[in-house]
Amino acid sequence: MVAIVLGIIRVIPRTVGLRLMRALGFVLYYLMPERRRVAMTNLDIAFGSEKSASRKSRIARESVQTSMALLFDFLKVPQLGFQERETIVSIEGEEHLKEALGMGRGVLAVGAHYGNFLLLLCVLGLKGYPLHVVTRHFRSEQIEGIYTAILARFRVFTFPRKHEAANILKALKNGAIVGYVLDQNMRAENGIFVDFFGQSASTIKGLARLAGRYGSPILPAYIVSTPDGRHHIHIGQAVLPENHRKMKAREQELTQHYTTLIEGWIRHYPEQWLWAHRRFKTRPVGEPPIYPSRRIVKTLLRLLRRRRRAS
């Protein structure tokens, strides 16, 4: 299956593929009313009256179109020759990554579902960096198998469902880079609340503890994709960890620090973030839900359809 998908991608010219996927994203945006509402709710939280309703709607639509185009480029760009790939993808701050790896204690690379984050992983993997990524597991084992197999083709490895925490620690101990994303909603038992666009957001915890356990430096990395079809990877300076006890005490501080960095990236290029994600789903105790339950939404849609048919 993976070979078939990559074979099809190989014969499609890059410019044609990007246009086709953006067109598909335009159609999908209007076929997913529930996701569209989630995106608009998130945009209202993030920008309030700062941006008009039409501008927010355009960002939501472009976010879907951009995601589809980036999915194509994630598969296409690693297939290109070295010289061609070098003209499409640039890296700023690679020296920070090399310096952090040189410490021999592994590296925690903090990122987000922003820009072509999958391509960022693949480019670093193809350059020979030992790279693993902490990722959510799919409900379908078949889909997860395809996803992990594609990443592995480009030398990016994920952690198996069983003994994930132990394997993360093992990768750091062996001097690998572990990619860690901070922009997904987490269940209360697995998260820590920090401020994100002025709203409490449950964010994966454990970043500071992992860093303190093996003395692994933490550095931010993100990728910006521009309209001319180029991708620009930015790697920031590393935070050098203190001892385990001090790092554990800094969990809230460091999680907030990197979440604020991610918010800054999104403010610069809002169309490159996944606005349709229920980022604020988990609420602090006593706070009402931000999004209506999916059951209620489905019931309302069913009633609207019935009214239209009756009229």
C-alpha positions in Angstrom: 0.0 0.0 0.0 2.8 2.5 1.0 4.7 1.7 -2.2 1.6 2.2 -4.3 0.8 5.6 -2.7 4.4 6.8 -3.1 4.5 5.5 -6.7 1.4 7.5 -7.6 2.9 10.6 -5.9 6.2 10.2 -7.8 4.5 10.5 -11.3 2.5 13.6 -10.4 4.3 16.9 -11.1 4.7 18.9 -7.9 2.9 22.0 -9.1 0.0 20.0 -10.4 -0.2 18.0 -7.2 -0.2 21.1 -5.0 -3.0 22.7 -7.0 -5.1 19.6 -7.0 -4.8 19.2 -3.2 -5.6 22.8 -2.5 -8.7 22.4 -4.7 -9.6 19.3 -2.7 -9.1 21.2 0.5 -11.5 23.9 -0.7 -14.2 21.3 -1.3 -13.6 19.5 2.0 -13.9 22.7 4.0 -17.6 23.0 2.8 -18.3 19.3 3.3 -17.3 19.4 7.0 -19.7 21.7 8.8 -18.9 20.4 12.3 -15.1 21.0 11.8 -15.8 24.3 10.3 -17.7 25.4 13.5 -14.8 24.2 15.6 -12.4 26.2 13.6 -14.5 29.3 13.8 -14.8 28.9 17.6 -11.0 28.6 17.9 -10.5 31.6 15.7 -13.0 33.7 17.8 -11.0 32.7 20.9 -7.7 33.5 19.3 -8.5 36.8 17.6 -11.9 38.0 19.0 -12.7 41.3 17.3 -9.1 41.7 16.1 -10.1 40.1 12.8 -13.4 40.3 10.9 -15.7 37.3 10.6 -14.9 37.1 6.9 -11.1 37.2 7.5 -11.5 34.4 10.1 -13.6 32.4 7.7 -10.9 32.8 5.1 -8.2 31.6 7.5 -10.3 28.5 8.4 -10.7 27.7 4.7 -7.1 28.3 3.9 -6.0 26.2 6.8 -7.7 23.1 5.3 -6.4 23.9 1.8 -2.9 24.4 3.2 -3.1 21.1 5.1 -4.0 19.2 2.0 -1.2 20.8 -0.1 1.3 20.1 2.7 0.2 16.5 2.9 1.2 16.1 -0.8 4.5 17.9 -0.3 5.3 15.7 2.7 5.3 12.7 0.4 6.7 14.5 -2.7 9.6 16.5 -1.5 11.6 13.6 0.0 11.3 11.9 -3.4 13.2 14.7 -5.1 16.9 14.7 -5.8 19.2 16.3 -3.2 19.9 19.4 -5.2 16.2 20.1 -6.0 15.2 19.4 -2.4 17.9 21.9 -1.2 16.3 24.6 -3.3 12.9 24.0 -1.9 13.7 23.5 1.8 16.0 25.8 3.8 17.1 25.4 7.4 18.0 28.2 9.8 19.6 27.4 13.1 20.8 23.9 12.3 23.9 24.7 14.4 21.7 24.9 17.5 20.6 21.3 16.8 24.2 20.0 16.2 25.4 21.7 19.4 22.6 20.2 21.5 23.2 16.7 20.0 26.9 17.1 20.7 26.2 17.0 24.4 25.4 13.3 24.0 22.3 13.4 26.2 19.6 13.3 23.5 17.5 16.3 22.5 13.8 17.2 23.1 12.6 19.1 20.0 9.4 21.0 20.8 7.1 21.7 17.9 3.5 21.9 16.8 1.0 20.9 14.1 2.1 24.0 12.2 3.2 24.4 8.7 4.5 21.2 7.1 5.6 19.7 10.4 5.8 16.2 8.8 8.1 17.4 6.1 10.3 19.0 8.8 10.7 15.6 10.4 11.4 13.9 7.1 14.0 16.5 6.0 15.9 16.1 9.3 15.6 12.3 9.1 17.0 12.3 5.5 19.9 14.4 6.7 20.9 11.6 9.0 19.7 12.9 12.4 18.5 10.1 14.7 14.9 11.1 15.0 11.9 9.7 16.9 8.5 11.4 17.3 5.9 11.2 20.1 2.6 10.9 18.3 -1.0 10.1 19.1 -2.0 6.7 18.0 -4.8 6.2 15.4 -7.9 4.2 16.2 -7.4 2.2 13.1 -4.2 0.0 13.4 -4.2 -0.2 9.6 -4.0 3.5 9.1 -1.4 3.8 11.8 0.7 1.1 10.1 0.6 3.1 6.8 1.5 6.4 8.6 4.4 4.9 10.5 5.7 3.0 7.5 5.8 6.2 5.4 7.7 8.0 8.2 10.1 5.1 8.5 10.8 5.3 4.7 12.2 8.8 5.4 14.1 7.7 8.6 11.6 9.0 11.1 10.5 6.6 13.8 7.6 6.5 16.1 7.2 4.8 19.5 5.0 1.7 19.8 1.9 1.7 21.9 3.3 -0.6 24.5 6.0 0.8 26.9 6.0 4.2 25.1 7.4 6.1 28.1 10.3 3.6 28.6 11.1 3.7 24.9 11.2 7.6 24.9 13.7 7.5 27.8 15.7 4.8 26.0 15.9 7.0 22.8 17.1 10.0 24.8 19.7 7.9 26.6 21.0 6.7 23.2 21.4 10.3 22.1 18.5 10.6 19.7 16.2 13.5 19.0 12.6 13.1 20.3 10.0 15.3 18.7 7.4 16.5 21.2 4.3 18.6 20.2 2.6 21.0 22.6 -0.5 22.1 20.7 -2.9 19.2 21.1 -5.7 18.9 23.7 -4.9 16.4 26.4 -7.2 14.7 28.9 -7.0 16.2 32.3 -5.1 13.2 33.8 -2.4 13.5 31.1 -2.2 17.3 30.9 -1.3 20.5 32.5 -3.2 23.7 32.0 -1.4 26.7 30.5 -2.5 29.9 28.8 -3.0 29.7 25.0 -4.5 32.7 23.3 -5.9 33.8 26.6 -7.7 30.6 27.3 -6.8 27.7 29.6 -5.6 24.8 27.5 -4.8 21.3 28.7 -1.3 20.5 27.3 0.8 17.3 27.4 3.0 17.2 30.6 6.3 15.7 31.2 8.6 17.9 29.1 10.6 19.2 32.0 10.8 15.9 33.7 12.1 14.2 30.6 14.7 16.8 30.2 15.8 16.6 33.8 16.0 12.8 33.8 18.9 12.6 31.4 20.0 16.2 31.2 18.5 16.5 27.7 18.5 20.0 26.2 15.1 21.4 24.8 14.9 23.4 21.7 12.0 24.7 19.5 11.7 23.8 15.8 9.0 24.8 13.3 8.6 25.1 9.6 6.9 27.9 7.5 5.6 27.1 4.0 5.4 30.1 1.7 3.1 30.7 -1.3 6.0 30.2 -3.7 6.2 26.6 -2.7 9.2 26.8 -0.5 9.6 25.6 3.1 11.7 27.3 5.7 12.7 25.3 8.9 13.6 27.4 11.9 15.5 25.8 14.9 15.9 27.8 18.0 18.5 27.8 20.8 18.3 25.1 23.3 17.4 25.4 27.0 19.9 23.5 29.0 18.3 21.6 31.8 19.1 21.8 35.5 18.9 18.8 37.9 15.8 16.5 37.9 14.3 18.1 41.0 14.6 21.6 39.7 13.3 20.7 36.3 10.2 19.0 37.8 9.4 22.2 39.6 9.7 24.1 36.3 7.1 22.0 34.5 4.5 24.7 34.4 6.9 27.4 33.5 8.6 25.6 30.6 5.3 24.3 29.2 3.9 27.8 29.3 7.1 29.2 27.7 7.0 26.9 24.7 3.2 27.2 24.3 3.6 31.0 24.1 6.3 30.5 21.4 3.8 28.3 19.4 1.1 31.0 19.8 3.6 33.5 18.3 4.2 31.3 15.3 0.5 30.9 14.7 -0.2 34.7 15.0 2.4 35.3 12.2 0.9 32.7 9.8 -2.5 31.7 11.1 -3.5 29.7 8.0 -0.7 27.2 8.7 -2.2 25.9 11.9 -4.9 23.2 12.3 -7.8 25.3 13.5 -10.3 22.4 13.2 -8.7 20.6 16.2 -10.7 20.8 19.5 -7.8 22.4 21.3 -9.8 23.6 24.3 -12.0 20.5 24.8 -10.6 19.6 28.2 -11.7 22.3 30.7 -10.6 23.1 34.3 -12.9 21.8 37.0 -16.1 23.8 37.1 -15.7 25.4 33.7 -18.4 24.8 31.0 -17.5 23.1 27.7 -16.4 25.4 24.9 -17.6 23.1 22.1 -21.1 21.5 21.8 -21.1 17.8 22.1 -21.0 16.0 18.8 -24.3 14.2 19.6 -26.0 17.6 19.9 -24.5 18.9 16.7 -25.6 15.8 14.8 -29.1 16.1 16.2 -29.4 19.7 15.1 -28.1 18.9 11.6 -30.7 16.1 11.3 -33.5 18.5 12.4 -32.3 21.1 9.8 -32.3 18.6 7.1 -35.9 17.5 8.0 -37.1 21.1 7.9 -35.5 21.7 4.5 -37.2 18.6 3.1 -40.6 19.6 4.6 -40.4 23.0 3.0 
